[in-house]
Amino acid sequence: MFSKNRYFWIAAFLGLVSDRLSKFFILYYFSLPLPPPGLPKEVLEQYTQDLLPIIPGVFHLTFALNTGAAFSLFTNGVIWLRWLSLAVSVALLLLAWFGPRLSRWEQVGYGLILSGALGNGIDRFLWGYVVDFLNFKLIRFPVFNLADTFINVGLACLLIAAFKPSPRAQNGKESP
């Protein structure tokens, strides 16, 4: 079962573990209190706090709570975003289990997307918001987390897979 698309499972596992550990580190190392679920966005914005300048003025660890999707899109979309995260996660699990053998790029791409969907989905189901902490201040980029990064890197992997010729096409044995 796990051997058919093993890079999928490895990418998903490593991505999810690193996302959960990074959020645990941010919350507990800096002793940050989590507000109760269901607070309005205006109240949640008060929990934003600059924690540690890694490269001052360029890259900081910044604690922020996001009620929307990646990069603060669809603010206050927690209810439907939690179900979207669950649906994407289930679909990707079914694809890896019952679908065809995927190329390595596809396996890694889908695995990373799964880890991001699960990582942020867990936050949404537990707390009603997502914990973000990576802040590129130099370019005024929205605060994000590893799960967001994994989703984007996963999409890049799928783009590479889409434009990379299949091994059968390279050998001239591609069926019509």
CORVEN-V800781 format. One record per residue. N is the residue number from 1. RES is the residue in three letters. SS is DSSP state (~ for helix, > for strand, _ for the rest). PHI is phi in radians with two decimals (* if undefined). D_LAST is the distance of its C-alpha to the last C-alpha in Angstrom with 2 decimals. Layout:
N:RES:SS:PHI:D_LAST
N:RES:SS:PHI:D_LAST
This chain:
1:MET:_:*:29.34
2:PHE:_:-1.40:30.11
3:SER:_:-1.43:28.41
4:LYS:_:-1.09:24.79
5:ASN:_:-2.18:24.91
6:ARG:~:-1.10:28.25
7:TYR:~:-1.19:28.05
8:PHE:~:-1.05:27.72
9:TRP:~:-1.16:30.93
10:ILE:~:-1.13:32.71
11:ALA:~:-1.08:32.01
12:ALA:~:-1.12:32.99
13:PHE:~:-1.14:36.13
14:LEU:~:-1.11:37.31
15:GLY:~:-1.12:36.69
16:LEU:~:-1.14:38.55
17:VAL:~:-1.09:41.40
18:SER:~:-1.16:41.90
19:ASP:~:-1.11:41.87
20:ARG:~:-1.13:44.42
21:LEU:~:-1.15:46.58
22:SER:~:-1.13:46.65
23:LYS:~:-1.21:47.81
24:PHE:~:-1.05:50.32
25:PHE:~:-1.03:51.62
26:ILE:~:-1.07:52.08
27:LEU:~:-1.23:53.82
28:TYR:~:-1.65:56.05
29:TYR:~:-1.15:56.77
30:PHE:_:-1.63:57.96
31:SER:_:0.88:59.55
32:LEU:_:-1.64:57.93
33:PRO:_:-1.40:58.71
34:LEU:_:-1.62:55.95
35:PRO:_:-1.26:57.10
36:PRO:_:-1.15:56.81
37:PRO:_:-1.07:53.68
38:GLY:_:1.58:53.85
39:LEU:_:-1.28:55.84
40:PRO:_:-1.15:55.24
41:LYS:~:-0.96:53.29
42:GLU:~:-1.05:56.55
43:VAL:~:-1.29:58.05
44:LEU:~:-1.10:54.98
45:GLU:~:-1.09:55.08
46:GLN:~:-1.22:58.51
47:TYR:~:-1.49:56.92
48:THR:_:-1.21:55.23
49:GLN:>:-2.63:56.97
50:ASP:>:-1.29:56.49
51:LEU:>:-1.77:56.72
52:LEU:>:-2.68:56.26
53:PRO:>:-1.37:55.56
54:ILE:>:-1.28:53.33
55:ILE:>:-2.18:53.43
56:PRO:_:-0.87:56.11
57:GLY:_:1.37:54.98
58:VAL:_:-2.03:51.36
59:PHE:>:-2.36:50.04
60:HIS:>:-2.23:51.96
61:LEU:>:-1.52:51.56
62:THR:>:-2.28:52.35
63:PHE:>:-1.37:52.62
64:ALA:>:-2.54:51.16
65:LEU:>:-1.92:50.14
66:ASN:>:-2.07:47.21
67:THR:_:-1.64:46.90
68:GLY:_:-1.94:43.66
69:ALA:_:-1.61:40.17
70:ALA:~:-0.94:39.27
71:PHE:~:1.04:41.61
72:SER:~:1.14:43.85
73:LEU:_:-1.32:41.49
74:PHE:_:0.96:42.19
75:THR:_:-0.96:45.69
76:ASN:_:1.16:47.17
77:GLY:_:-1.74:43.79
78:VAL:~:-1.00:44.56
79:ILE:~:-1.07:44.26
80:TRP:~:-1.30:40.78
81:LEU:~:-1.19:39.60
82:ARG:~:-1.16:40.66
83:TRP:~:-1.30:38.62
84:LEU:~:-1.13:35.60
85:SER:~:-1.02:35.96
86:LEU:~:-1.14:36.12
87:ALA:~:-1.11:33.10
88:VAL:~:-1.09:30.92
89:SER:~:-1.08:32.28
90:VAL:~:-1.12:31.59
91:ALA:~:-1.07:28.02
92:LEU:~:-1.20:27.33
93:LEU:~:-1.10:29.10
94:LEU:~:-1.13:27.08
95:LEU:~:-1.08:23.79
96:ALA:~:-1.19:25.05
97:TRP:~:-1.34:26.48
98:PHE:~:-1.84:24.05
99:GLY:_:-1.38:20.76
100:PRO:_:-1.30:18.15
101:ARG:_:-1.21:19.15
102:LEU:_:-1.61:19.05
103:SER:_:-1.19:19.09
104:ARG:~:-1.06:22.72
105:TRP:~:-1.07:22.82
106:GLU:~:-1.15:21.63
107:GLN:~:-1.04:24.13
108:VAL:~:-1.13:26.94
109:GLY:~:-1.05:26.17
110:TYR:~:-1.15:26.12
111:GLY:~:-1.11:29.09
112:LEU:~:-1.17:31.12
113:ILE:~:-1.08:30.47
114:LEU:~:-1.06:31.64
115:SER:~:-1.09:34.72
116:GLY:~:-1.19:35.60
117:ALA:~:-1.11:35.18
118:LEU:~:-1.18:37.26
119:GLY:~:-1.04:39.84
120:ASN:~:-1.31:40.59
121:GLY:~:-1.12:40.19
122:ILE:~:-1.04:42.86
123:ASP:~:-1.01:45.16
124:ARG:~:-1.12:44.66
125:PHE:~:-1.25:45.36
126:LEU:~:-1.30:48.35
127:TRP:~:-2.08:50.02
128:GLY:_:1.54:48.47
129:TYR:_:-2.74:47.55
130:VAL:>:-1.95:45.69
131:VAL:>:-1.48:47.61
132:ASP:>:-1.99:46.69
133:PHE:>:-2.74:48.38
134:LEU:>:-1.65:46.52
135:ASN:>:-2.34:48.06
136:PHE:>:-1.57:47.33
137:LYS:_:-1.21:50.49
138:LEU:_:-1.02:50.11
139:ILE:_:-1.84:47.24
140:ARG:_:0.92:48.43
141:PHE:_:-1.45:45.22
142:PRO:_:-1.05:45.43
143:VAL:_:-1.17:46.41
144:PHE:>:-2.50:43.49
145:ASN:_:-2.37:42.83
146:LEU:~:-1.14:40.48
147:ALA:~:-1.04:38.37
148:ASP:~:-1.06:37.68
149:THR:~:-1.09:36.81
150:PHE:~:-1.10:34.39
151:ILE:~:-1.08:32.55
152:ASN:~:-1.19:32.21
153:VAL:~:-1.14:31.25
154:GLY:~:-1.07:28.65
155:LEU:~:-1.11:27.16
156:ALA:~:-1.10:27.20
157:CYS:~:-1.07:25.33
158:LEU:~:-1.18:22.59
159:LEU:~:-1.12:22.45
160:ILE:~:-1.06:22.18
161:ALA:~:-1.07:19.35
162:ALA:~:-1.19:17.47
163:PHE:~:-1.74:17.94
164:LYS:_:-1.53:17.67
165:PRO:_:-1.10:14.51
166:SER:_:-1.24:13.30
167:PRO:~:-1.01:14.64
168:ARG:~:-1.16:11.39
169:ALA:~:-1.18:10.43
170:GLN:~:-1.19:14.02
171:ASN:_:-1.49:13.94
172:GLY:_:1.35:11.12
173:LYS:_:-1.91:9.39
174:GLU:_:-1.15:6.51
175:SER:_:-1.44:3.83
176:PRO:_:-1.11:0.00
